[in-house]
């Protein structure tokens, strides 16, 4: 755990890395992801990641195909 914490501290100390937080429109986007994605249980955290990615205009890099369920989400499988 100490090694993981040190690595995260190093990343956060760089200028290229920043923490993102939900903005004012986040709830509207998250509701859409929850409803359109027919989210239940553990997939709720996927909806949260999808909403943050959409809110910030990003592209989510994942090999988890569950993210196909979220309309408007741009995602890329880096292993494909």
C-alpha positions as CSV (number, residue, x, y, z in Angstrom):
1,X,0.0,0.0,0.0
2,X,2.8,2.4,0.8
3,X,4.3,1.9,-2.7
4,X,0.9,2.6,-4.3
5,X,0.4,5.7,-2.2
6,X,3.8,7.0,-3.1
7,X,3.1,6.4,-6.8
8,X,-0.2,8.3,-6.6
9,X,1.6,11.2,-4.8
10,X,4.2,11.3,-7.5
11,X,1.5,11.5,-10.2
12,X,-0.4,14.2,-8.4
13,X,2.7,16.3,-8.0
14,X,3.1,16.6,-11.8
15,X,1.6,19.4,-13.8
16,X,0.0,17.1,-16.3
17,X,-2.2,15.4,-13.7
18,X,-5.3,16.9,-12.0
19,X,-8.1,15.6,-10.0
20,X,-11.6,16.1,-11.6
21,X,-14.7,16.6,-9.6
22,X,-18.4,16.6,-10.6
23,X,-19.5,20.0,-11.8
24,X,-22.9,21.7,-11.7
25,X,-24.3,19.7,-14.6
26,X,-23.1,16.4,-13.4
27,X,-26.3,15.1,-11.8
28,X,-28.2,15.6,-15.1
29,X,-25.6,13.5,-17.0
30,X,-25.4,10.9,-14.3
31,X,-29.2,10.4,-14.2
32,X,-29.1,9.9,-18.0
33,X,-26.4,7.3,-17.6
34,X,-28.2,5.5,-14.8
35,X,-31.5,5.4,-16.7
36,X,-30.3,4.8,-20.3
37,X,-27.7,2.2,-19.1
38,X,-30.3,0.4,-17.0
39,X,-27.8,0.5,-14.1
40,X,-28.1,-1.7,-11.1
41,X,-25.7,-2.6,-8.3
42,X,-21.9,-2.5,-9.0
43,X,-22.3,-0.9,-12.4
44,X,-23.3,2.3,-10.7
45,X,-19.6,3.2,-10.4
46,X,-19.3,2.7,-14.2
47,X,-22.1,5.2,-14.7
48,X,-20.2,7.7,-12.5
49,X,-17.0,7.3,-14.5
50,X,-19.0,7.6,-17.7
51,X,-20.7,10.8,-16.5
52,X,-17.4,12.4,-15.5
53,X,-15.9,11.5,-18.8
54,X,-18.7,13.0,-20.7
55,X,-18.8,16.1,-18.5
56,X,-15.2,16.8,-19.1
57,X,-15.3,15.9,-22.8
58,X,-12.9,13.0,-22.4
59,X,-12.4,9.6,-23.8
60,X,-12.5,6.7,-21.3
61,X,-9.8,4.0,-21.9
62,X,-11.0,0.6,-20.7
63,X,-11.4,-2.9,-21.9
64,X,-14.6,-3.3,-20.0
65,X,-17.4,-3.7,-22.6
66,X,-20.0,-2.7,-20.0
67,X,-19.3,0.9,-21.0
68,X,-21.1,0.3,-24.3
69,X,-24.3,0.8,-22.4
70,X,-23.8,4.5,-21.9
71,X,-25.0,6.7,-24.7
72,X,-22.7,9.6,-25.6
73,X,-19.7,8.1,-23.9
74,X,-16.6,8.1,-26.0
75,X,-14.4,5.1,-25.0
76,X,-11.5,3.2,-26.4
77,X,-10.3,-0.3,-25.7
78,X,-6.5,0.1,-25.5
79,X,-6.1,-3.7,-25.9
80,X,-8.0,-3.9,-29.1
